[in-house]
Amino acid sequence: MQALIRFDTTDADAFLDTYATASERRDQAGLTQLQLWREKGTSAVWGLYDVADREKVAEWLSSETGLRDALSGTEAHYLRTV
């Protein structure tokens, strides 16, 4: 399963700095980053991930304090290849 996650940031640069330091916790949540993009004209950052455990991902999104401080919201879409 994959997840496409939109991170609505208050400051994309600050978010990306914090995001870079959270790689071990992402790994522990069962996320493998495939791609990361910045949306042109906004401060949104999008990530595409392989997901091992959807529940762990949801927990990571709600508990990752360092990231939450730089976010105004997130939206995760869980996808399967057809």
C-alpha positions as CSV (number, residue, x, y, z in Angstrom):
1,M,0.0,0.0,0.0
2,Q,1.1,3.6,-0.6
3,A,0.2,6.8,1.1
4,L,0.1,10.2,-0.5
5,I,0.3,12.8,2.3
6,R,-0.1,16.5,2.0
7,F,1.6,18.5,4.7
8,D,0.1,22.0,4.9
9,T,3.0,23.9,6.4
10,T,3.3,27.4,7.9
11,D,6.9,27.5,6.7
12,A,8.0,24.9,4.1
13,D,11.7,25.4,4.7
14,A,11.4,25.0,8.5
15,F,9.1,22.0,8.0
16,L,11.6,20.3,5.7
17,D,14.5,20.9,8.1
18,T,12.5,19.2,10.9
19,Y,11.2,16.5,8.5
20,A,14.8,15.6,7.6
21,T,15.6,14.9,11.3
22,A,12.6,12.6,11.7
23,S,13.7,9.9,9.3
24,E,14.3,7.3,12.0
25,R,10.8,7.8,13.5
26,R,9.2,7.6,10.0
27,D,11.0,4.2,9.5
28,Q,9.7,3.0,12.9
29,A,6.2,3.9,11.7
30,G,6.6,1.7,8.6
31,L,6.9,4.5,6.1
32,T,9.4,4.4,3.2
33,Q,9.7,7.7,1.4
34,L,9.5,7.3,-2.4
35,Q,9.1,11.0,-3.4
36,L,8.8,14.4,-1.7
37,W,7.6,17.5,-3.5
38,R,6.9,21.2,-2.7
39,E,3.7,22.5,-4.3
40,K,4.5,25.5,-6.5
41,G,2.9,28.7,-5.2
42,T,2.0,27.3,-1.8
43,S,3.8,26.2,1.4
44,A,2.4,22.6,1.0
45,V,4.7,19.7,0.9
46,W,3.6,16.3,-0.6
47,G,5.1,12.9,0.2
48,L,4.6,9.6,-1.5
49,Y,5.4,6.6,0.7
50,D,5.3,2.8,0.8
51,V,3.3,1.9,3.9
52,A,3.8,-1.3,6.0
53,D,1.2,-0.5,8.7
54,R,-1.5,2.1,8.2
55,E,-2.3,2.4,11.9
56,K,1.3,3.2,12.8
57,V,1.3,5.9,10.1
58,A,-1.8,7.5,11.5
59,E,-0.2,7.4,15.0
60,W,3.0,8.9,13.6
61,L,1.1,11.7,11.9
62,S,-0.7,12.6,15.2
63,S,2.3,12.2,17.5
64,E,5.2,13.7,15.6
65,T,5.4,16.9,17.7
66,G,8.3,18.5,15.8
67,L,6.5,18.2,12.6
68,R,3.1,19.3,14.0
69,D,4.6,22.6,15.2
70,A,5.3,23.5,11.6
71,L,2.0,22.3,10.2
72,S,-1.5,23.8,9.8
73,G,-2.8,20.4,8.7
74,T,-2.2,17.1,7.0
75,E,-4.3,14.9,4.7
76,A,-3.3,11.3,4.0
77,H,-4.7,9.2,1.1
78,Y,-4.0,5.5,1.2
79,L,-3.7,3.9,-2.2
80,R,-3.3,0.5,-3.8
81,T,-1.9,-0.3,-7.2
82,V,-4.5,-1.7,-9.5
